[in-house]
Every structure is written in structure tokens, then in C-alpha cells.
Amino acid sequence: MSEAAAAGTVPVRAGVRPGTVAKYVFVDSPELTAADLALRAYEIAPAVQIKETCFGLVVTGSEAEVERLVTEIRKLDPDRIFVKDRGFPPGDERRCRANLGGARPGFYGHENEMKLVRYVSSGLRALRDPKKADLLRAKPKKQDEPLSPERLHEIIEES
């Protein structure tokens, strides 16, 4: 047993600092990309560690700075930007895919959540202004089936 373990303290690993928080910022907006959010985030809070991902950002830093950043970022598109706490900081050996191999265990949960947030977004817009609700986008997709030539002809004729 190491001295740190015997003393009841946990050694600090790379990228993990006491007093920091990590949050996920998910974006599902036709007007904003993760890159747009990252650029704006660097302007708002340069001291916060910002990692651009396929679904948005992972931000890590002091609680006050991360909260300020999240508040400002959400103003860009409040109905389509979602934030949740991250349980482990970036680089944590217990969750880092560099150590585990393959996708991080929580990735599949994020992937599923991203399929659902458009319904939440539509509901938020409908509450604020029913005319701006994107109800067509919120409709569940039917199973993708090939379009028959007959149906294609009908669609062309209707146009």
C-alpha cells in the first residue's frame, strides 16, 4: 500500500485538480456547432479547460468560472444547449478511453440523449412561442424504408 493510500489521500493525476468541476455542454442547434461554442467559450473564460467533442464541449475549471461560462454559453441558444455534470474529470484513469480502450462507457448514453434532446428543445420553444416551435423536426421518424418508384412519381406529380 502506498503512503498516500495509507494516509487516506488520493494522489493527484494529470488533469485532475481538487476544487475543479467538469460539465458537459451538449448542443443540438442548426445555427451553432461545437466549434462555434468552443470559440465563444475561450472568449468568455480563458482559464477554463475546454475540449470540443462531437456533441458539444467538456469544460473543466473552478466552479465559479465553469458556472459563469455555462450561463453565458446557454444564452446563445437556450432551447438547444443543455448542460450536465461530468462525474469524472478529463484524463481520469477510471474513465479515460486511452486506458480502457474503445469508446468511453458513458458515450453511448450521450449518444442516446442526443436523439432525445430535440424533443425537449421543441417543447421549450413551444412553451415560449408556439409559432416558433419546430414541431416538424420533433416528430418521430418512421423506420427508414426505401422510397418506391411509384411513391416518388406521386410526390413529383403533387409538386
GITA-V987689 format. One record per residue. N is the residue number from 0. RES is the residue in one letter. PHI is phi in radians with two decimals (* if undefined). OMEGA is omega in radians with two decimals (NA if undefined). BURIAL is b if it has 24 or more other C-alpha atoms within 12 Angstrom, else e. Layout:
BEGIN
n,res,phi,omega,burial
N,RES,PHI,OMEGA,BURIAL
N,RES,PHI,OMEGA,BURIAL
END
This chain:
BEGIN
n,res,phi,omega,burial
0,M,*,-3.13,e
1,S,-1.28,3.11,e
2,E,-1.07,-3.12,e
3,A,-1.09,3.14,e
4,A,-1.16,3.13,e
5,A,-1.15,-3.13,e
6,A,-1.40,3.13,e
7,G,1.47,3.10,e
8,T,-1.89,3.13,e
9,V,-1.87,3.13,e
10,P,-1.13,3.12,e
11,V,-1.41,3.10,e
12,R,-1.68,3.12,e
13,A,-0.99,3.09,e
14,G,1.40,-3.11,e
15,V,-2.06,3.14,b
16,R,-2.23,3.06,e
17,P,-1.05,3.11,e
18,G,1.51,3.11,e
19,T,-1.80,3.05,b
20,V,-2.20,3.10,b
21,A,-2.25,3.13,b
22,K,-2.37,3.00,b
23,Y,-1.65,3.02,b
24,V,-2.07,3.14,b
25,F,-1.65,3.07,b
26,V,-2.22,3.07,b
27,D,-2.37,-3.03,b
28,S,-2.21,3.07,b
29,P,-1.29,-3.10,e
30,E,-1.78,-3.08,e
31,L,-2.22,3.05,b
32,T,-1.95,3.07,b
33,A,-1.06,3.12,b
34,A,-1.12,3.09,e
35,D,-1.05,3.13,e
36,L,-1.10,-3.12,b
37,A,-1.09,3.12,b
38,L,-1.06,3.13,e
39,R,-1.14,-3.14,b
40,A,-1.10,3.11,b
41,Y,-1.09,3.10,b
42,E,-1.20,-3.07,e
43,I,-1.29,-3.02,e
44,A,-2.44,-3.10,b
45,P,-1.12,-3.12,e
46,A,-1.47,-3.12,e
47,V,-1.56,3.07,b
48,Q,-1.31,-3.07,b
49,I,-2.17,3.10,b
50,K,-2.14,3.09,b
51,E,-1.41,3.13,b
52,T,-2.25,3.12,e
53,C,-1.18,-3.09,e
54,F,-1.83,-3.11,b
55,G,2.68,-3.08,b
56,L,-2.38,2.87,b
57,V,-2.07,-3.12,b
58,V,-2.04,-3.10,b
59,T,-2.38,3.11,b
60,G,3.03,3.11,b
61,S,-1.12,-3.07,e
62,E,-1.00,-3.11,e
63,A,-1.11,-3.12,e
64,E,-1.21,3.13,b
65,V,-1.15,3.12,b
66,E,-1.11,3.11,b
67,R,-1.10,3.13,e
68,L,-1.08,-3.12,b
69,V,-1.08,3.13,b
70,T,-1.05,-3.13,e
71,E,-1.24,-3.14,e
72,I,-1.08,-3.10,b
73,R,-1.11,3.11,b
74,K,-1.12,-3.12,e
75,L,-1.14,3.12,e
76,D,-2.82,-2.98,b
77,P,-1.08,-3.14,b
78,D,-1.52,-3.06,b
79,R,-2.22,3.07,b
80,I,-2.06,-3.08,b
81,F,-2.15,-3.07,b
82,V,-2.28,3.02,b
83,K,-2.56,3.14,e
84,D,-1.20,3.03,e
85,R,-1.79,-3.09,b
86,G,-1.25,-3.10,e
87,F,-2.24,3.11,b
88,P,-1.25,3.10,b
89,P,-0.99,3.12,b
90,G,1.49,-3.13,b
91,D,-1.13,-3.05,e
92,E,-1.06,-3.12,e
93,R,-1.28,-3.06,e
94,R,-2.23,-3.04,e
95,C,-1.19,-3.09,e
96,R,-1.19,3.06,e
97,A,-1.10,3.14,e
98,N,-1.60,-3.06,e
99,L,-1.62,-3.08,e
100,G,1.42,3.12,e
101,G,1.34,-3.12,e
102,A,-1.20,3.08,e
103,R,-1.10,-3.06,e
104,P,-0.93,-3.12,e
105,G,-1.38,-3.08,e
106,F,-1.03,-3.10,e
107,Y,-1.15,3.03,e
108,G,-1.15,3.10,e
109,H,-1.09,-3.14,b
110,E,-1.03,3.12,e
111,N,-1.19,3.12,e
112,E,-1.05,-3.12,e
113,M,-1.14,3.07,b
114,K,-1.29,-3.06,e
115,L,-1.69,-3.02,e
116,V,-1.12,3.12,b
117,R,-1.10,3.10,b
118,Y,-1.25,3.08,b
119,V,-1.12,3.12,b
120,S,-1.01,-3.14,b
121,S,-1.08,3.11,b
122,G,-1.12,3.11,b
123,L,-1.12,3.11,b
124,R,-1.15,3.14,e
125,A,-1.14,3.09,e
126,L,-1.16,-3.10,e
127,R,-1.31,-3.10,e
128,D,-2.74,-3.08,e
129,P,-0.96,-3.14,e
130,K,-1.23,-3.13,e
131,K,-1.62,-3.12,e
132,A,-1.12,-3.14,e
133,D,-1.64,-3.02,b
134,L,-1.21,3.12,e
135,L,-1.15,-3.13,e
136,R,-1.19,-3.06,e
137,A,-1.39,-3.13,e
138,K,-1.16,3.11,e
139,P,-1.08,3.11,e
140,K,-1.34,3.00,e
141,K,-1.34,3.08,e
142,Q,-0.98,-3.14,e
143,D,-1.10,3.10,e
144,E,-2.12,3.12,e
145,P,-1.08,3.12,e
146,L,-1.43,-3.13,e
147,S,-1.27,3.10,e
148,P,-1.03,3.14,e
149,E,-1.12,-3.13,e
150,R,-1.14,3.11,e
151,L,-1.06,3.11,e
152,H,-1.07,3.11,e
153,E,-1.06,-3.14,e
154,I,-1.12,3.12,e
155,I,-1.13,-3.13,e
156,E,-1.11,-3.14,e
157,E,-1.22,-3.09,e
158,S,-1.29,NA,e
END
